[in-house]
Amino acid sequence: MTATVLATTSTVWGAVIIGGPVLWNDGPLERLANSGSPMSRGRQERIAATVLGQDQGAVRCPRVLRIGLDFGRRSPLNCVRDLLKTCGFADEHEARAAVTLPGESCICRPDVATRSPLVTSLPANDALFQALMLGLCTAWCYDPRRPVLWTRASLTRHLELFDGRGFYV
């Protein structure tokens, strides 16, 4: 006689001796044999801690800057083109060469806590500085080596930038 153990994806295990009597059947005790299956150990938890914004301790990622512009009902791209003209620049490349921007890469995260100022309420050079910064950011990273990319998505982001040089894993 040969013994065979049958396993399924459910919590049922059955053992049968081929050519012989059934060792146990699909009764209540059979289900106890596999009560610790992976599905019963599955767990989901939301992490509510961050190392970003920490100025003290072993991991230092201080906040460097908060950026974001509120364009109201205006088109962000048209508004930024108007800012370039107001500040006397022909294009974003000329503006980038003239405006002093942070030289180090930063970690970014969406900033939902604060309300960004209206573009019309800021001096033109401050609004252009923020627009250039937003053009150099993705949703998660500021990289001063990348080209300035102004899209509706990039200009309407509201971000916090953090210095990640103190973070090492």
GIWO-V975745 format. One record per backbone hydrogen bond with DSSP energy under -0.5 kcal/mol. CO is the residue of the C=O (numbers start at 1). NH is the residue of the N-H. E is the energy in kcal/mol with one decimal. If there is no record, write none. Layout:
# GIWO-V975745
co:CO nh:NH e:E
co:CO nh:NH e:E
This chain:
# GIWO-V975745
co:2 nh:18 e:-2.0
co:4 nh:6 e:-0.5
co:4 nh:16 e:-2.4
co:6 nh:14 e:-1.9
co:11 nh:13 e:-0.5
co:11 nh:34 e:-0.5
co:12 nh:8 e:-1.0
co:14 nh:6 e:-2.9
co:15 nh:23 e:-0.9
co:15 nh:24 e:-0.9
co:16 nh:4 e:-2.4
co:16 nh:18 e:-0.7
co:17 nh:20 e:-2.2
co:18 nh:2 e:-0.7
co:21 nh:17 e:-0.7
co:25 nh:27 e:-2.5
co:27 nh:30 e:-0.6
co:27 nh:31 e:-0.9
co:28 nh:32 e:-0.6
co:29 nh:32 e:-0.6
co:30 nh:33 e:-1.2
co:31 nh:34 e:-0.8
co:32 nh:35 e:-1.0
co:34 nh:37 e:-0.7
co:37 nh:40 e:-1.1
co:37 nh:41 e:-0.8
co:38 nh:41 e:-0.7
co:39 nh:42 e:-0.8
co:45 nh:47 e:-0.5
co:51 nh:54 e:-1.3
co:53 nh:55 e:-0.6
co:54 nh:61 e:-1.8
co:58 nh:60 e:-0.6
co:59 nh:61 e:-0.6
co:60 nh:166 e:-0.7
co:61 nh:53 e:-3.1
co:62 nh:163 e:-2.5
co:65 nh:161 e:-3.3
co:67 nh:159 e:-2.6
co:68 nh:117 e:-0.5
co:69 nh:71 e:-0.6
co:70 nh:119 e:-2.2
co:71 nh:74 e:-1.9
co:75 nh:79 e:-2.4
co:76 nh:80 e:-2.2
co:77 nh:81 e:-2.0
co:78 nh:82 e:-2.1
co:79 nh:83 e:-1.9
co:80 nh:84 e:-2.2
co:81 nh:85 e:-1.9
co:82 nh:86 e:-2.6
co:83 nh:87 e:-2.3
co:84 nh:88 e:-0.6
co:84 nh:89 e:-3.0
co:85 nh:88 e:-0.9
co:91 nh:95 e:-1.9
co:92 nh:96 e:-2.4
co:93 nh:97 e:-1.8
co:94 nh:98 e:-1.2
co:95 nh:99 e:-2.2
co:99 nh:101 e:-0.6
co:106 nh:142 e:-2.6
co:107 nh:162 e:-2.9
co:109 nh:160 e:-2.4
co:110 nh:112 e:-0.8
co:114 nh:116 e:-0.5
co:117 nh:70 e:-2.4
co:118 nh:121 e:-1.2
co:118 nh:122 e:-0.6
co:119 nh:122 e:-1.1
co:123 nh:127 e:-2.3
co:124 nh:128 e:-2.4
co:125 nh:129 e:-2.0
co:126 nh:130 e:-2.1
co:127 nh:131 e:-2.3
co:128 nh:132 e:-2.7
co:129 nh:133 e:-2.4
co:130 nh:134 e:-2.7
co:131 nh:135 e:-1.9
co:132 nh:136 e:-1.0
co:133 nh:136 e:-0.9
co:134 nh:137 e:-0.9
co:135 nh:149 e:-2.3
co:136 nh:143 e:-2.0
co:140 nh:108 e:-2.1
co:141 nh:138 e:-3.0
co:141 nh:143 e:-0.5
co:142 nh:106 e:-1.9
co:143 nh:146 e:-1.3
co:147 nh:149 e:-0.6
co:148 nh:150 e:-0.6
co:149 nh:151 e:-0.8
co:151 nh:155 e:-2.5
co:152 nh:156 e:-1.2
co:154 nh:157 e:-0.8
co:157 nh:69 e:-0.6
co:158 nh:111 e:-3.7
co:159 nh:67 e:-2.6
co:160 nh:109 e:-1.6
co:161 nh:64 e:-3.2
co:161 nh:65 e:-1.4
co:162 nh:107 e:-2.6
co:162 nh:164 e:-0.8
co:164 nh:167 e:-1.6
co:166 nh:60 e:-1.1
co:166 nh:168 e:-0.6
